[in-house]
């Protein structure tokens, strides 16, 4: 093989393509699965034109719409091709020059991937404790107080636990980060299901970045679109690391049409939350020894109290064509299992199958 210039660290990073799960009921990836969302997307897609495909993307109108909705300036809004691209951008622009990434765990593994690819040192802070698990942030806060300036990352609502920290708690962490020279990144990917947003904190915290994926609340996982909010100065700097051309014109057109129907999206998210609560109650009636973690997302995580059970349930349901996530491999979540929410009839099917599992 002909030699070529390369980063040696890259060969140690485990890269795997996304598996094709279209033949399964996928309750692992947390896509927005709801009949009203399907109908809304069908109507919006019908309104696309050939021009939305063949022309290059122009983001101005969508950025202005998003800025008005969030009550921030357009200079504080940046679009990326999904939150994974936003993470890569932030690691490139901020974590690599700082040389340090600080993560409140559990954290999206894409942060670890891009940090490893660039040789960025990563500090992983314990974020869950107890049975059933509860969120703790004192390790994260201690790292903010004692460590050198870093990019610090927290997910709220959390994933895969689903627990929501109050915005006031995040504000305290952001203030602590600012006092010690850190940039705090808050991933609010699931905020649409709890009504939570951290964007109002930007007015007094110029060291804050908020990443909002449109995959979950807007049903645009396949379109690959996320919004990054921050101070005008910080976003102006990040723009140099994010190509406008990376966000496709069809994704921009879809999002712009959906923004005009925000009320319908909110109603869909509210119904997903209602289905989540119905499913949770039904499962707990059948499994009295389980505990449901409080969720502000489109998934629910159960603590079975028995390590290894999450993995066993995952394997058992896969035999019936249902993909979920056992969490025994996640620190603080041994014996836990996560189900994202789909149509009511599909969740009823899952409830019925769980009832038949002898080891539950």
QUIRAPE-V42543 format. One record per residue. N is the residue number from 0. RES is the residue in one small letter. SS is DSSP state (h for helix, s for strand, l for the rest). PSI is psi in whole degrees, -180 to 180 (none if undefined). OMEGA is omega in degrees with one decimal (999 if undefined). Layout:
n=N res=RES ss=SS psi=PSI omega=OMEGA
n=N res=RES ss=SS psi=PSI omega=OMEGA
This chain:
n=0 res=x ss=l psi=135 omega=179.4
n=1 res=x ss=l psi=134 omega=179.2
n=2 res=x ss=l psi=148 omega=177.2
n=3 res=x ss=l psi=154 omega=178.4
n=4 res=x ss=l psi=137 omega=-177.1
n=5 res=x ss=l psi=159 omega=171.3
n=6 res=x ss=l psi=116 omega=-179.5
n=7 res=x ss=h psi=-35 omega=-177.9
n=8 res=x ss=h psi=-26 omega=-176.4
n=9 res=x ss=h psi=-32 omega=-177.3
n=10 res=x ss=h psi=-16 omega=178.2
n=11 res=x ss=h psi=-7 omega=-179.1
n=12 res=x ss=l psi=129 omega=-177.9
n=13 res=x ss=l psi=111 omega=178.1
n=14 res=x ss=l psi=130 omega=177.4
n=15 res=x ss=l psi=138 omega=177.4
n=16 res=x ss=l psi=156 omega=175.3
n=17 res=x ss=l psi=130 omega=179.5
n=18 res=x ss=l psi=154 omega=178.8
n=19 res=x ss=l psi=109 omega=-176.7
n=20 res=x ss=l psi=19 omega=-173.8
n=21 res=x ss=l psi=-19 omega=179.0
n=22 res=x ss=l psi=-4 omega=-176.1
n=23 res=x ss=l psi=161 omega=164.2
n=24 res=x ss=s psi=105 omega=-171.7
n=25 res=x ss=s psi=99 omega=176.5
n=26 res=x ss=l psi=28 omega=176.9
n=27 res=x ss=l psi=-39 omega=-170.0
n=28 res=x ss=l psi=-7 omega=175.7
n=29 res=x ss=l psi=32 omega=171.7
n=30 res=x ss=l psi=155 omega=178.7
n=31 res=x ss=l psi=106 omega=-178.9
n=32 res=x ss=l psi=107 omega=-177.1
n=33 res=x ss=l psi=137 omega=-177.3
n=34 res=x ss=h psi=-36 omega=178.9
n=35 res=x ss=h psi=-33 omega=175.7
n=36 res=x ss=h psi=-40 omega=177.4
n=37 res=x ss=h psi=-44 omega=-179.4
n=38 res=x ss=h psi=-43 omega=179.6
n=39 res=x ss=h psi=-46 omega=179.2
n=40 res=x ss=h psi=-39 omega=178.4
n=41 res=x ss=h psi=-44 omega=179.3
n=42 res=x ss=h psi=-42 omega=-178.7
n=43 res=x ss=h psi=-43 omega=179.9
n=44 res=x ss=h psi=-37 omega=179.5
n=45 res=x ss=h psi=-23 omega=180.0
n=46 res=x ss=l psi=-5 omega=177.0
n=47 res=x ss=l psi=152 omega=179.0
n=48 res=x ss=l psi=169 omega=176.0
n=49 res=x ss=l psi=-33 omega=-179.7
n=50 res=x ss=h psi=-32 omega=178.5
n=51 res=x ss=h psi=-11 omega=179.1
n=52 res=x ss=h psi=-46 omega=-171.1
n=53 res=x ss=h psi=-19 omega=-179.7
n=54 res=x ss=l psi=159 omega=174.7
n=55 res=x ss=l psi=156 omega=-177.4
n=56 res=x ss=l psi=140 omega=173.6
n=57 res=x ss=l psi=116 omega=-167.5
n=58 res=x ss=l psi=-9 omega=-168.4
n=59 res=x ss=h psi=-49 omega=-176.8
n=60 res=x ss=h psi=-43 omega=179.8
n=61 res=x ss=h psi=-43 omega=178.9
n=62 res=x ss=h psi=-43 omega=178.6
n=63 res=x ss=h psi=-40 omega=178.2
n=64 res=x ss=h psi=-46 omega=179.7
n=65 res=x ss=h psi=-37 omega=-179.4
n=66 res=x ss=h psi=-40 omega=177.8
n=67 res=x ss=h psi=-42 omega=-179.8
n=68 res=x ss=h psi=-40 omega=-178.5
n=69 res=x ss=h psi=-7 omega=-178.9
n=70 res=x ss=l psi=46 omega=173.4
n=71 res=x ss=l psi=169 omega=178.1
n=72 res=x ss=l psi=156 omega=177.6
n=73 res=x ss=h psi=-28 omega=179.1
n=74 res=x ss=h psi=-10 omega=179.8
n=75 res=x ss=h psi=9 omega=-175.3
n=76 res=x ss=s psi=133 omega=178.7
n=77 res=x ss=s psi=131 omega=177.2
n=78 res=x ss=s psi=140 omega=174.9
n=79 res=x ss=s psi=163 omega=-179.8
n=80 res=x ss=l psi=72 omega=-178.1
n=81 res=x ss=l psi=164 omega=-178.3
n=82 res=x ss=h psi=-26 omega=177.2
n=83 res=x ss=h psi=-39 omega=176.3
n=84 res=x ss=h psi=-36 omega=176.8
n=85 res=x ss=h psi=-41 omega=179.5
n=86 res=x ss=h psi=-46 omega=178.2
n=87 res=x ss=h psi=-42 omega=179.3
n=88 res=x ss=h psi=-46 omega=-177.8
n=89 res=x ss=h psi=-39 omega=177.3
n=90 res=x ss=h psi=-45 omega=178.4
n=91 res=x ss=h psi=-49 omega=-170.0
n=92 res=x ss=h psi=-32 omega=-171.0
n=93 res=x ss=h psi=-46 omega=-175.5
n=94 res=x ss=h psi=-38 omega=-179.3
n=95 res=x ss=h psi=-47 omega=176.5
n=96 res=x ss=h psi=-33 omega=176.4
n=97 res=x ss=h psi=-32 omega=179.5
n=98 res=x ss=l psi=9 omega=-174.7
n=99 res=x ss=s psi=134 omega=177.2
n=100 res=x ss=s psi=130 omega=-177.8
n=101 res=x ss=s psi=121 omega=-174.0
n=102 res=x ss=s psi=128 omega=166.9
n=103 res=x ss=s psi=118 omega=-176.1
n=104 res=x ss=l psi=154 omega=-2.7
n=105 res=x ss=l psi=146 omega=-179.9
n=106 res=x ss=l psi=152 omega=176.7
n=107 res=x ss=l psi=127 omega=-173.2
n=108 res=x ss=h psi=-14 omega=177.3
n=109 res=x ss=h psi=-31 omega=175.0
n=110 res=x ss=h psi=-46 omega=179.8
n=111 res=x ss=h psi=-40 omega=-179.3
n=112 res=x ss=h psi=-53 omega=-175.7
n=113 res=x ss=h psi=-31 omega=175.2
n=114 res=x ss=h psi=-44 omega=179.1
n=115 res=x ss=h psi=-38 omega=-179.5
n=116 res=x ss=h psi=-32 omega=-176.6
n=117 res=x ss=l psi=5 omega=178.6
n=118 res=x ss=l psi=29 omega=-179.8
n=119 res=x ss=l psi=129 omega=177.3
n=120 res=x ss=s psi=135 omega=-177.0
n=121 res=x ss=s psi=129 omega=174.5
n=122 res=x ss=s psi=123 omega=-175.5
n=123 res=x ss=s psi=118 omega=-174.1
n=124 res=x ss=s psi=135 omega=178.8
n=125 res=x ss=l psi=128 omega=-176.7
n=126 res=x ss=l psi=-7 omega=-179.8
n=127 res=x ss=s psi=145 omega=177.7
n=128 res=x ss=s psi=154 omega=173.8
n=129 res=x ss=l psi=173 omega=176.5
n=130 res=x ss=l psi=112 omega=-0.9
n=131 res=x ss=l psi=156 omega=-174.6
n=132 res=x ss=l psi=144 omega=173.3
n=133 res=x ss=s psi=153 omega=-178.4
n=134 res=x ss=s psi=136 omega=170.9
n=135 res=x ss=l psi=147 omega=179.6
n=136 res=x ss=l psi=7 omega=-175.2
n=137 res=x ss=h psi=-32 omega=175.2
n=138 res=x ss=h psi=-42 omega=178.4
n=139 res=x ss=h psi=-45 omega=179.5
n=140 res=x ss=h psi=-41 omega=178.1
n=141 res=x ss=h psi=-39 omega=178.7
n=142 res=x ss=h psi=-35 omega=175.8
n=143 res=x ss=h psi=-39 omega=-177.5
n=144 res=x ss=h psi=-35 omega=-167.8
n=145 res=x ss=h psi=-17 omega=-174.6
n=146 res=x ss=l psi=164 omega=175.7
n=147 res=x ss=l psi=164 omega=179.3
n=148 res=x ss=l psi=131 omega=-173.2
n=149 res=x ss=l psi=173 omega=164.7
n=150 res=x ss=s psi=119 omega=-178.4
n=151 res=x ss=s psi=138 omega=-171.9
n=152 res=x ss=s psi=133 omega=173.9
n=153 res=x ss=s psi=143 omega=179.2
n=154 res=x ss=s psi=129 omega=-179.2
n=155 res=x ss=l psi=118 omega=-0.6
n=156 res=x ss=l psi=150 omega=-175.4
n=157 res=x ss=l psi=159 omega=176.8
n=158 res=x ss=l psi=128 omega=14.0
n=159 res=x ss=l psi=11 omega=-179.9
n=160 res=x ss=l psi=-36 omega=178.4
n=161 res=x ss=l psi=-1 omega=-175.1
n=162 res=x ss=l psi=141 omega=-178.0
n=163 res=x ss=l psi=128 omega=170.9
n=164 res=x ss=l psi=143 omega=178.0
n=165 res=x ss=l psi=147 omega=179.2
n=166 res=x ss=h psi=-32 omega=179.0
n=167 res=x ss=h psi=-34 omega=177.9
n=168 res=x ss=h psi=-42 omega=177.1
n=169 res=x ss=h psi=-39 omega=178.2
n=170 res=x ss=h psi=-41 omega=178.0
n=171 res=x ss=h psi=-41 omega=178.0
n=172 res=x ss=h psi=-39 omega=178.8
n=173 res=x ss=h psi=-40 omega=177.5
n=174 res=x ss=h psi=-40 omega=176.7
n=175 res=x ss=h psi=-43 omega=178.4
n=176 res=x ss=h psi=-44 omega=-179.5
n=177 res=x ss=h psi=-40 omega=-178.2
n=178 res=x ss=h psi=-22 omega=-177.0
n=179 res=x ss=l psi=15 omega=171.1
n=180 res=x ss=l psi=19 omega=179.5
n=181 res=x ss=l psi=155 omega=165.1
n=182 res=x ss=s psi=128 omega=178.5
n=183 res=x ss=s psi=126 omega=176.5
n=184 res=x ss=s psi=125 omega=176.3
n=185 res=x ss=s psi=120 omega=176.1
n=186 res=x ss=s psi=111 omega=179.8
n=187 res=x ss=l psi=44 omega=-176.7
n=188 res=x ss=l psi=-36 omega=-174.9
n=189 res=x ss=l psi=14 omega=-175.3
n=190 res=x ss=h psi=-26 omega=-177.5
n=191 res=x ss=h psi=-22 omega=-176.2
n=192 res=x ss=h psi=-7 omega=178.1
n=193 res=x ss=l psi=-6 omega=-175.7
n=194 res=x ss=l psi=13 omega=-175.7
n=195 res=x ss=l psi=135 omega=168.5
n=196 res=x ss=l psi=144 omega=-180.0
n=197 res=x ss=l psi=0 omega=-176.4
n=198 res=x ss=h psi=-38 omega=178.7
n=199 res=x ss=h psi=-19 omega=179.2
n=200 res=x ss=h psi=-16 omega=-174.8
n=201 res=x ss=h psi=-31 omega=-175.8
n=202 res=x ss=h psi=-30 omega=-178.8
n=203 res=x ss=l psi=3 omega=-177.3
n=204 res=x ss=l psi=85 omega=-177.2
n=205 res=x ss=l psi=-9 omega=178.0
n=206 res=x ss=l psi=7 omega=-174.7
n=207 res=x ss=s psi=139 omega=171.4
n=208 res=x ss=s psi=133 omega=177.0
n=209 res=x ss=s psi=126 omega=178.3
n=210 res=x ss=s psi=123 omega=-179.6
n=211 res=x ss=s psi=107 omega=175.5
n=212 res=x ss=s psi=143 omega=173.3
n=213 res=x ss=l psi=8 omega=179.6
n=214 res=x ss=l psi=-41 omega=-170.8
n=215 res=x ss=l psi=-66 omega=-174.1
n=216 res=x ss=l psi=-23 omega=-179.1
n=217 res=x ss=l psi=6 omega=177.7
n=218 res=x ss=l psi=40 omega=-176.8
n=219 res=x ss=l psi=33 omega=-179.5
n=220 res=x ss=l psi=-42 omega=-179.6
n=221 res=x ss=l psi=-22 omega=-179.3
n=222 res=x ss=l psi=-19 omega=177.9
n=223 res=x ss=l psi=82 omega=-179.3
n=224 res=x ss=l psi=133 omega=175.7
n=225 res=x ss=s psi=161 omega=179.1
n=226 res=x ss=s psi=131 omega=176.6
n=227 res=x ss=s psi=127 omega=179.3
n=228 res=x ss=s psi=143 omega=176.4
n=229 res=x ss=s psi=-178 omega=175.8
n=230 res=x ss=l psi=156 omega=179.8
n=231 res=x ss=h psi=-38 omega=-179.6
n=232 res=x ss=h psi=-45 omega=-178.2
n=233 res=x ss=h psi=-44 omega=178.0
n=234 res=x ss=h psi=-38 omega=177.0
n=235 res=x ss=h psi=-37 omega=176.4
n=236 res=x ss=h psi=-45 omega=-177.5
n=237 res=x ss=h psi=-29 omega=-179.6
n=238 res=x ss=h psi=-31 omega=-178.6
n=239 res=x ss=h psi=-16 omega=-177.8
n=240 res=x ss=h psi=1 omega=-178.3
n=241 res=x ss=l psi=115 omega=179.8
n=242 res=x ss=l psi=131 omega=174.8
n=243 res=x ss=h psi=-33 omega=-176.1
n=244 res=x ss=h psi=-14 omega=-179.2
n=245 res=x ss=h psi=-23 omega=177.5
n=246 res=x ss=l psi=123 omega=-172.4
n=247 res=x ss=l psi=153 omega=176.9
n=248 res=x ss=h psi=-42 omega=176.5
n=249 res=x ss=h psi=-38 omega=178.9
n=250 res=x ss=h psi=-42 omega=178.0
n=251 res=x ss=h psi=-45 omega=-179.2
n=252 res=x ss=h psi=-43 omega=178.2
n=253 res=x ss=h psi=-47 omega=-178.1
n=254 res=x ss=h psi=-38 omega=-179.9
n=255 res=x ss=h psi=-40 omega=177.9
n=256 res=x ss=h psi=-39 omega=180.0
n=257 res=x ss=h psi=-33 omega=179.1
n=258 res=x ss=h psi=-31 omega=178.9
n=259 res=x ss=l psi=-11 omega=-178.7
n=260 res=x ss=l psi=38 omega=-176.3
n=261 res=x ss=h psi=-34 omega=179.2
n=262 res=x ss=h psi=-40 omega=178.1
n=263 res=x ss=h psi=-40 omega=177.3
n=264 res=x ss=h psi=-43 omega=179.7
n=265 res=x ss=h psi=-39 omega=179.4
n=266 res=x ss=h psi=-39 omega=177.8
n=267 res=x ss=h psi=-46 omega=179.6
n=268 res=x ss=h psi=-38 omega=177.9
n=269 res=x ss=h psi=-39 omega=179.3
n=270 res=x ss=h psi=-35 omega=174.5
n=271 res=x ss=h psi=-43 omega=177.4
n=272 res=x ss=h psi=-38 omega=178.1
n=273 res=x ss=h psi=-42 omega=176.9
n=274 res=x ss=h psi=-41 omega=177.7
n=275 res=x ss=h psi=-46 omega=-178.9
n=276 res=x ss=h psi=-38 omega=177.1
n=277 res=x ss=h psi=-46 omega=179.5
n=278 res=x ss=h psi=-44 omega=-179.5
n=279 res=x ss=h psi=-47 omega=-179.2
n=280 res=x ss=h psi=-41 omega=-179.5
n=281 res=x ss=h psi=-43 omega=-179.6
n=282 res=x ss=h psi=-43 omega=-178.3
n=283 res=x ss=h psi=-28 omega=174.9
n=284 res=x ss=h psi=-33 omega=-179.0
n=285 res=x ss=h psi=-22 omega=-174.1
n=286 res=x ss=l psi=81 omega=-171.6
n=287 res=x ss=l psi=-22 omega=-178.3
n=288 res=x ss=l psi=-7 omega=-179.7
n=289 res=x ss=l psi=160 omega=173.2
n=290 res=x ss=s psi=136 omega=175.1
n=291 res=x ss=s psi=128 omega=176.2
n=292 res=x ss=l psi=140 omega=179.5
n=293 res=x ss=l psi=126 omega=-171.7
n=294 res=x ss=l psi=137 omega=171.3
n=295 res=x ss=l psi=37 omega=-171.6
n=296 res=x ss=l psi=-172 omega=173.9
n=297 res=x ss=l psi=32 omega=173.2
n=298 res=x ss=s psi=165 omega=174.6
n=299 res=x ss=s psi=140 omega=178.0
n=300 res=x ss=s psi=129 omega=178.5
n=301 res=x ss=s psi=139 omega=170.0
n=302 res=x ss=s psi=117 omega=-179.3
n=303 res=x ss=l psi=-17 omega=-178.0
n=304 res=x ss=l psi=-2 omega=-177.2
n=305 res=x ss=l psi=107 omega=178.9
n=306 res=x ss=l psi=139 omega=-179.7
n=307 res=x ss=l psi=-19 omega=-176.7
n=308 res=x ss=h psi=-37 omega=179.0
n=309 res=x ss=h psi=-43 omega=179.2
n=310 res=x ss=h psi=-39 omega=-179.4
n=311 res=x ss=h psi=-40 omega=177.8
n=312 res=x ss=h psi=-41 omega=178.0
n=313 res=x ss=h psi=-47 omega=-179.2
n=314 res=x ss=h psi=-40 omega=-178.0
n=315 res=x ss=h psi=-44 omega=-178.0
n=316 res=x ss=h psi=-28 omega=177.9
n=317 res=x ss=h psi=-31 omega=178.0
n=318 res=x ss=l psi=-24 omega=177.5
n=319 res=x ss=l psi=14 omega=176.4
n=320 res=x ss=l psi=23 omega=-179.7
n=321 res=x ss=s psi=123 omega=-177.9
n=322 res=x ss=s psi=118 omega=176.1
n=323 res=x ss=l psi=-172 omega=-179.7
n=324 res=x ss=s psi=112 omega=167.3
n=325 res=x ss=s psi=141 omega=-169.2
n=326 res=x ss=l psi=19 omega=-178.5
n=327 res=x ss=l psi=-21 omega=-179.3
n=328 res=x ss=l psi=2 omega=-178.2
n=329 res=x ss=l psi=128 omega=-178.2
n=330 res=x ss=l psi=128 omega=179.3
n=331 res=x ss=l psi=-5 omega=-174.9
n=332 res=x ss=l psi=25 omega=175.5
n=333 res=x ss=l psi=135 omega=-178.7
n=334 res=x ss=l psi=8 omega=-179.3
n=335 res=x ss=s psi=158 omega=-180.0
n=336 res=x ss=s psi=140 omega=-175.6
n=337 res=x ss=s psi=136 omega=176.7
n=338 res=x ss=s psi=121 omega=168.6
n=339 res=x ss=s psi=164 omega=-168.3
n=340 res=x ss=l psi=135 omega=176.4
n=341 res=x ss=l psi=-157 omega=-178.3
n=342 res=x ss=l psi=156 omega=-178.0
n=343 res=x ss=h psi=-43 omega=-178.0
n=344 res=x ss=h psi=-35 omega=177.7
n=345 res=x ss=h psi=-40 omega=178.8
n=346 res=x ss=h psi=-31 omega=175.0
n=347 res=x ss=h psi=-40 omega=177.1
n=348 res=x ss=h psi=-44 omega=179.2
n=349 res=x ss=h psi=-43 omega=178.5
n=350 res=x ss=h psi=-45 omega=-178.6
n=351 res=x ss=h psi=-40 omega=179.7
n=352 res=x ss=h psi=-41 omega=178.3
n=353 res=x ss=h psi=-37 omega=-178.8
n=354 res=x ss=h psi=-28 omega=-175.5
n=355 res=x ss=h psi=-8 omega=-178.0
n=356 res=x ss=l psi=120 omega=-173.4
n=357 res=x ss=l psi=-33 omega=-175.9
n=358 res=x ss=l psi=-3 omega=175.4
n=359 res=x ss=l psi=none omega=999
